[in-house]
Amino acid sequence: MGLWLGSAASLWQSFWILALTIVLMGFTYNFYRNLTLVLLLAIATGAIGMAFREVALSRNLVSLAAKDHSQGSITALLLTDLHQGSAKVIGSHLRAGNYSALVKTATVKIAEREYRIRLPLRLISRSPIAAIPGDHLFCNGQFLLGTERKVAALFSITGKCQIRRSKNPLDLITSQIRTTFRAQARVIPGDAGALIPGLVLGDTTLESSAFATQMRRTGLTHLTAVSGENFAIIAAFLAFLLQWIIPRLRIRLLITAVFLLGFIFLVRPSPSVMRACVMTAVLLFAKAKGERSSPLPALGLAISVLLVVDPFQAVDPGFSLSVGATAGILLFSPKLIATLEPTLGRWSESIAIPLSATLACSPIIIALSGQLSLVTLPANLLAAGAVAPITILGLIAALLPFISHPLLIADSPFAKWIALIAHKGAAMPLLLLPKSAYGILIGITLGVFLLRRSFKLLIAAGALLALLIWSPVTVWPGRNWVFVNCNVGQGDGAVINLGNHSAIVIDTGPTPALIDECLSALQIRTVSLLVLTHFHADHVMGLAGVLHRRKVGAAWITNLAEPAIEYQETMQLLHAIPTIKVHQGEKISLAEISSGRTYGDINILWPKLLPTELANLPGDGSKVNNASIALLININGMKIFAGGDIEPPAQELIATSKLLPVVDILKVSHHGSAYQYLPLLDQLRPKIAVISVGAGNSYGHPALTTLSALKARAIPTYRTDVDGAIAVDSSFKIRVLKKDWWRISWG
C-alpha cells in the first residue's frame, strides 16, 4: 500500500489527463450527480496503472544489474528502427552519436545464469546494426541505469549482435518498402527530399538536426514525421475514391479502417503513431455520425484507453499536443468554418482546421518549451495546402515503386515549399518565456482567455508582455552592457559589446543552441572578432550557433591543432572566415574592429609563438589547455582578463611576464578548477570573478580550493551554474539571471 501511494504521489502529473477526460465524459452524459465518483475513479485508475508499471520496471533482476553496471547478454525482439543520435560533447571531446532502439527481452543472462523475462530495454550501440523491427537479436553488453522512465534499463552493446531475421512477411515487406522509398527520395536534394519519407512513412533518417530545429521553431514539427493529419488525409482520400464505387457509408468506413491498419504497420506501430491513429478514428467517428455531441465522449474514451494501455503517455509532450490538436479541431473548427465560409467558401475548412489545432496547442507549447513563435499560425496556413499532395503522392510512390520517380518529382515543389517556409520562419524571432511554473501559468492563462473569448484580457496580457520585454528595469543584460558571460553549460562562452549590434565572442561553448540563444538575447548580428582559445569541444562545438545568421569578421585561433577531430570540425566551419593564429606579444586596437565606435585594445598574453612544453597535470588534456589564448582586454576603461583553460605552468609564466595590470573582471581559468596559480590572482586583484561552469558537472568544477581562495581575497564571485548568464554594464552594475521568472524577451 505504501509503495502504491508513493508511486501515485510522485507521478501525479500522469493522471490529470485521464481525470479530465472521464470528467468530460461525465458532463457529456449528464453524470452530474456522480461527478465526484467519476473523478475518484479516474485518479485511482491512473494511479494504479502507473504504480504497477513503475514497480515492474524498477524492481526486477535487470534494474538491479543496471545499478551494479553488470555485464551480461540478452535475447530480445527489436521493436523500433535504430536511430543515430546527434554527436555529443563529453568532457573536452566530441563523441559520435550512438544508435538506439527499443527492444523487449525474451531471455536475460546475468552472472552466468539465464532467466526468461520480458522487459522493455533501450538498446545502445556505437555502430549500426543491420536489423529491422521484428528481428530477434542476441547481444553481449552491459546493463546501465538510464533516465527514460518507460524502460527497465539501458543495454550497451559490446561487440556484434547475432541477428535472427523475422519470419513475419509483414515485417519484411514493410521494411523493404521503407528502405526502397528512402533511397528513391534522394532524387530530391536537400531538406525537401529528407522531408518526404518522414511525412509519408515516418522515416526521419534523412532529416538533419538543423532542419528539425527549423521545423520546431516554425511550429511545423508535426510535419517531420507521421501525425494524425496524415491519417486524416489518407482517410479522406480513400473516402473520396470509395464514394464512387461503394454506396454504403459503413462499408466505406470499414475498408478505410482496414487500410489504415495496414498503414500503421508500414509507418511502425509506435506510441505516437497509435496515438495519431486513435485520434483520427475519433474524427472519422465524428464525421460518420454528424452529431456535435458525439465526438467529445469518443475523444475521452480514446484518451482513456491509450492511457490505460500505456500510462507513460500521460507525461509525454506529444500526447498532450495530439489531444490538444484533436480537441481544438472538434471544438473550434465548426464555428470557424461557419464564420469563414461566407467569405472564403470551400477554402474555409482548410484554413479553419489548422487554425483550430494551432490555437488549442499554443498554450501547451508555451508551457512545455517557453517559446511562442508568431509565425506558427501563418506557417501552418501556408504549409497546409502542400501536406495532402505530399502524403497522397508519396504513399502511392512508396506502394508502387515502379512509378515512384515521376510521383516524387511531382512532390518536389510541395516539399520545397514547406522547407522554404521552415527556413524563413526559423529566421523570425520567438517570444521567449521562462520554462518554469510562470511559463506554464502564462500558457494556461492564454488558453482560458481563448476559451472564454476574453479578447480585451488578451490585449491587456499582450501589453504587459511588451512592457516586460522592453522595460529598462527588468530587461537583461541592460542597455549599456559591456561584458556578458553566457550560460552555455559545462563550457565557455563570453561576449564583449562593441556597440551597434556587434561584439567580440570568446569561445562558443559545447552546444550551438545555447550560444545562439545568448547572442540572440543580446541582439548581436555581427561578430567582429571570434576568439577560439583552444580546440577542446566544450569551447568550440557551439561554433555553428555563433555563425547562425551572423557575419563573422575574423577568427583568432591557437597554434596547437589538437584534438584532431575537434580541430577539423572547427576549421571546416571557419573555411570562409579570415583565420589567424595569434601569439604572445601581439596587440590590436578595438577601433580597428569596431569602426572607431569603441576605444581600447586587446593584448595577447599567451601562447608563445612556438608551442611550449609544460608539465602535464591530471585531468583532460593539459597540453591543449596550456595552449589556450589568454587575453587582456581594455574596453572603454574596463579591463578584463580571459585565459581559456590555462593551468598553473602557463599562468606562472604570464604572471612573471610583467604584462599584467590590476583588472576589473577575471574570467577564472578552466571553469574554476583546482589548477590555479594563486600569485596570478594576487597580481590581477579583480573587482569580480566570473566562473563559466555547468550545473552538476562530473569534474567537481568549481573546486572548493579555488572558491576559498577567491573568498579569502574578498573577491565577489559569480558562476553560471548558480547565477545563470552574467552581465556587467558600463557603470559596473551586475545583472544575473538567477531567477528567470521575468525573463521574457525576443530571441
C-alpha positions, -999 to 999 in steps of 0.1 A, spaced: 0 0 0 28 24 9 46 16 -24 14 23 -43 8 56 -25 45 66 -31 43 59 -68 9 77 -71 21 108 -52 54 111 -72 36 107 -105 5 129 -100 11 146 -133 3 114 -152 -33 113 -140 -46 147 -148 -54 139 -184 -73 108 -175 -92 125 -148 -101 154 -171 -112 130 -198 -136 110 -177 -150 142 -162 -156 154 -197 -174 122 -205 -194 125 -173 -205 161 -182 -215 150 -217 -237 122 -205 -252 142 -177 -234 124 -148 -235 155 -127 -246 137 -95 -217 112 -98 -190 136 -107 -170 131 -75 -172 93 -80 -160 97 -116 -131 118 -106 -120 94 -79 -123 65 -103 -101 83 -128 -74 91 -103 -75 56 -89 -72 40 -123 -43 62 -134 -25 58 -101 -28 20 -101 -18 17 -137 12 39 -133 22 23 -100 22 -12 -115 43 -1 -144 68 17 -121 71 -13 -98 75 -37 -127 102 -16 -143 122 -7 -112 120 -39 -91 135 -67 -112 167 -85 -120 176 -62 -149 173 -30 -129 194 -45 -101 220 -54 -127 219 -19 -141 227 -4 -107 258 -26 -105 267 -19 -142 268 -57 -146 279 -74 -178 255 -99 -194 237 -109 -226 201 -106 -239 179 -123 -264 154 -97 -275 128 -86 -300 136 -54 -319 106 -31 -316 117 0 -334 142 11 -361 177 21 -349 182 58 -349 215 76 -346 216 104 -320 234 136 -327 271 139 -317 276 150 -280 303 168 -262 316 146 -234 342 165 -214 366 181 -238 359 158 -267 332 153 -293 317 118 -293 298 105 -323 261 98 -316 251 63 -305 225 42 -323 195 33 -301 163 14 -304 136 -2 -281 137 -39 -276 117 -64 -255 137 -91 -239 129 -128 -241 159 -141 -220 185 -123 -199 218 -138 -189 235 -123 -158 264 -138 -138 263 -170 -160 226 -176 -151 199 -173 -177 164 -160 -169 132 -159 -190 120 -123 -185 100 -99 -207 110 -63 -201 114 -32 -224 151 -20 -227 168 8 -245 195 -8 -267 226 14 -272 252 6 -299 282 26 -311 278 12 -346 248 5 -368 230 -29 -367 216 -43 -399 183 -53 -383 147 -44 -388 118 -43 -363 106 -79 -357 141 -94 -358 154 -113 -328 188 -102 -315 214 -119 -293 238 -94 -279 265 -92 -252 269 -60 -233 265 -40 -201 233 -31 -182 232 6 -172 208 29 -155 190 55 -176 166 83 -172 139 70 -196 110 60 -174 93 36 -198 123 11 -199 138 -10 -172 174 -1 -181 199 7 -209 218 -21 -225 251 -10 -241 263 -35 -267 299 -47 -267 309 -64 -298 285 -76 -325 249 -89 -323 237 -121 -338 205 -114 -358 178 -139 -364 157 -125 -392 119 -121 -386 98 -147 -404 68 -124 -404 62 -115 -440 45 -82 -430 78 -70 -412 98 -80 -443 75 -63 -468 71 -30 -448 109 -28 -442 116 -33 -479 91 -6 -488 106 19 -464 142 11 -475 133 14 -512 113 46 -507 141 62 -486 166 55 -514 143 68 -541 136 101 -522 172 110 -525 164 121 -561 152 153 -545 182 171 -530 184 189 -497 158 192 -469 129 187 -493 140 152 -502 146 144 -465 111 157 -455 91 133 -478 100 99 -462 93 114 -428 60 130 -437 48 99 -457 62 70 -437 76 84 -405 111 77 -417 132 106 -404 166 91 -412 175 116 -438 164 147 -418 193 167 -403 191 181 -368 194 216 -382 163 211 -403 144 195 -374 153 226 -353 140 249 -380 107 230 -383 103 231 -345 110 269 -343 84 275 -370 58 253 -354 59 226 -381 73 197 -361 42 176 -368 52 176 -405 86 160 -399 70 126 -391 37 108 -394 9 125 -374 -28 124 -371 -30 148 -401 -16 122 -423 -41 96 -412 -69 121 -417 -57 129 -453 -54 93 -463 -88 85 -448 -104 115 -466 -87 104 -499 -100 69 -496 -135 81 -487 -134 103 -518 -124 74 -541 -147 48 -525 -178 70 -527 -179 64 -564 -176 26 -560 -193 17 -528 -225 35 -518 -229 23 -482 -211 45 -457 -204 18 -431 -186 -4 -457 -165 25 -469 -155 32 -433 -147 -5 -427 -124 -5 -458 -108 27 -447 -102 13 -412 -85 -19 -427 -63 2 -449 -53 25 -420 -45 -7 -400 -20 -17 -427 -7 18 -428 1 16 -391 24 -14 -398 40 5 -426 49 35 -406 57 14 -374 32 10 -346 50 33 -322 30 51 -294 29 83 -314 16 65 -344 -10 47 -324 -20 79 -308 -24 96 -342 -45 66 -354 -68 67 -324 -73 105 -328 -81 100 -365 -106 73 -356 -123 99 -333 -125 124 -362 -139 97 -386 -164 87 -360 -175 124 -357 -177 127 -395 -198 95 -398 -222 103 -371 -225 140 -379 -235 149 -343 -218 177 -324 -223 159 -291 -208 125 -301 -171 133 -307 -162 146 -272 -171 114 -253 -154 94 -281 -123 115 -276 -125 110 -239 -128 72 -243 -99 72 -268 -76 90 -244 -86 68 -215 -79 36 -235 -45 49 -246 -35 58 -210 -47 25 -196 -26 7 -222 4 30 -217 2 53 -187 36 69 -196 19 87 -224 3 110 -198 37 127 -193 46 127 -230 45 162 -246 35 146 -279 4 131 -262 -7 165 -248 -2 182 -282 -21 154 -300 -50 156 -276 -50 194 -278 -50 194 -316 -78 169 -318 -99 187 -292 -93 220 -309 -105 207 -343 -136 192 -327 -144 223 -306 -133 253 -326 -134 243 -363 -172 241 -368 -176 277 -355 -146 289 -375 -159 273 -407 -193 289 -403 -176 323 -397 -152 320 -427 -174 302 -452 -193 333 -464 -160 350 -473 -137 321 -482 -162 295 -495 -147 260 -499 -113 272 -486 -128 278 -451 -123 243 -439 -86 241 -450 -79 272 -430 -102 265 -400 -87 231 -392 -50 241 -388 -61 273 -371 -82 254 -346 -54 230 -339 -28 258 -335 -50 278 -311 -55 248 -289 -19 237 -289 -3 271 -284 -8 272 -245 6 237 -243 37 247 -264 43 278 -242 41 256 -211 64 230 -224 91 250 -243 88 285 -231 87 296 -267 59 311 -288 65 318 -325 43 344 -340 48 328 -374 34 294 -363 -1 302 -374 7 317 -408 34 290 -414 8 262 -408 -17 280 -431 8 284 -458 20 248 -455 -15 232 -452 -21 231 -489 12 212 -495 7 184 -470 -21 165 -488 -3 162 -522 29 151 -505 11 125 -484 -11 110 -512 15 111 -540 42 99 -516 22 70 -504 13 59 -539 50 62 -548 60 40 -518 34 13 -526 41 14 -564 79 19 -567 80 13 -605 62 47 -609 78 64 -579 102 87 -598 76 109 -616 55 110 -585 84 121 -564 93 148 -589 57 159 -587 60 160 -549 92 181 -551 77 216 -554 54 209 -524 82 196 -503 105 225 -513 77 249 -504 74 235 -468 113 236 -465 113 272 -476 86 281 -450 107 264 -423 139 282 -434 123 316 -435 101 311 -404 131 299 -383 148 332 -390 120 351 -374 123 359 -336 105 339 -310 88 352 -279 110 336 -251 92 328 -219 105 312 -187 105 274 -187 91 272 -152 58 274 -133 54 310 -145 56 299 -181 30 272 -175 8 298 -158 11 321 -189 2 292 -212 -29 282 -191 -40 318 -188 -39 323 -226 -58 291 -230 -85 303 -206 -87 337 -224 -92 319 -257 -119 296 -244 -138 324 -228 -131 347 -258 -118 374 -235 -101 394 -262 -97 425 -241 -78 405 -215 -57 390 -243 -48 425 -254 -40 435 -218 -18 405 -214 0 413 -246 6 449 -234 20 435 -201 43 412 -220 55 441 -242 62 461 -210 83 433 -195 102 428 -227 113 464 -232 113 477 -196 147 491 -187 142 479 -151 137 442 -158 154 437 -191 186 417 -191 215 425 -198 208 462 -195 211 489 -222 248 497 -216 262 462 -211 299 458 -217 306 422 -208 284 390 -207 294 355 -197 267 334 -214 253 303 -196 265 276 -221 266 247 -196 298 230 -189 319 251 -213 329 286 -220 313 315 -240 318 352 -233 308 383 -253 323 419 -253 300 446 -266 313 468 -294 281 486 -300 257 488 -330 248 450 -325 284 439 -329 307 421 -305 338 401 -297 329 365 -288 354 344 -268 347 307 -272 314 292 -282 305 265 -255 296 229 -264 261 235 -278 252 257 -308 217 263 -294 228 278 -261 254 303 -275 229 312 -303 202 319 -278 225 341 -257 237 361 -288 201 365 -299 191 378 -265 220 403 -267 208 412 -303 243 405 -317 242 404 -355 279 409 -363 308 391 -346 337 415 -354 362 391 -338 358 355 -328 384 341 -304 386 303 -300 410 299 -271 417 262 -279 401 233 -296 385 213 -267 349 205 -276 334 224 -246 349 256 -261 344 252 -299 315 228 -306 289 256 -303 305 274 -333 276 267 -356 253 287 -332 276 318 -335 276 315 -373 238 312 -374 225 343 -393 256 363 -382 285 378 -401 320 370 -386 348 394 -394 378 374 -384 387 345 -361 417 340 -338 429 305 -331 458 290 -311 488 274 -326 481 239 -314 459 219 -338 447 194 -312 425 175 -305 424 165 -342 387 157 -347 375 189 -330 402 209 -348 390 196 -382 353 201 -374 361 237 -364 382 246 -394 355 232 -418 331 257 -403 357 286 -405 367 279 -441 352 312 -454 363 333 -425 397 350 -422 415 329 -396 447 340 -378 470 321 -354 479 346 -327 507 345 -301 521 364 -271 531 400 -277 505 408 -304 481 437 -299 451 451 -317 432 484 -312 394 480 -308 389 509 -331 402 487 -359 374 462 -355 346 485 -343 350 512 -369 360 537 -342 329 533 -321 349 518 -292 382 527 -277 407 503 -261 428 474 -271 434 436 -268 468 423 -257 476 387 -263 494 373 -233 496 336 -243 505 313 -261 541 319 -272 550 318 -309 562 282 -307 543 256 -286 558 254 -252 564 221 -234 549 224 -199 542 200 -171 511 178 -175 487 179 -147 460 152 -141 428 157 -160 415 162 -195 444 174 -217 469 197 -200 488 201 -233 458 215 -251 447 236 -221 481 253 -218 479 263 -255 448 284 -247 448 320 -259 449 344 -229 437 379 -234 439 413 -216 410 434 -229 408 471 -222 374 484 -234 363 520 -226 384 519 -194 372 485 -182 399 458 -180 390 421 -185 413 391 -182 403 359 -200 426 329 -201 407 300 -216 418 268 -198 454 277 -190 468 258 -160 494 268 -133 525 264 -155 512 288 -182 496 311 -155 530 314 -138 548 323 -170 521 350 -177 524 363 -141 562 367 -144 559 384 -178 552 418 -161 524 424 -186 495 424 -162 478 454 -146 450 453 -120 418 442 -137 381 447 -132 368 413 -144 386 380 -141 373 351 -161 386 323 -139 406 299 -160 395 263 -166 360 266 -152 373 273 -117 393 240 -114 417 234 -86 446 241 -110 452 278 -103 484 298 -97 474 320 -68 501 346 -72 484 355 -105 452 361 -86 471 385 -63 486 403 -92 453 408 -110 433 418 -79 400 418 -98 368 435 -86 348 405 -95 355 369 -107 333 350 -132 333 312 -135 317 296 -165 306 261 -154 278 236 -159 254 226 -131 261 191 -116 292 185 -138 313 154 -132 346 173 -128 338 190 -95 341 224 -110 345 249 -95 369 235 -69 364 243 -33 400 254 -30 395 279 -58 363 293 -43 380 295 -9 410 314 -24 386 339 -40 366 343 -8 398 348 13 407 377 -10 372 392 -7 366 389 -45 329 387 -53 324 356 -74 296 348 -99 291 314 -116 269 304 -144 257 272 -128 242 292 -99 236 327 -113 229 319 -149 242 343 -176 262 373 -160 262 408 -174 283 438 -164 274 473 -177 295 504 -181 287 516 -146 298 482 -133 262 472 -124 260 434 -124 228 417 -136 224 379 -134 196 355 -145 195 339 -111 157 340 -111 143 339 -146 106 343 -139 106 377 -155 128 367 -184 105 374 -213 122 386 -245 126 382 -282 151 357 -294 
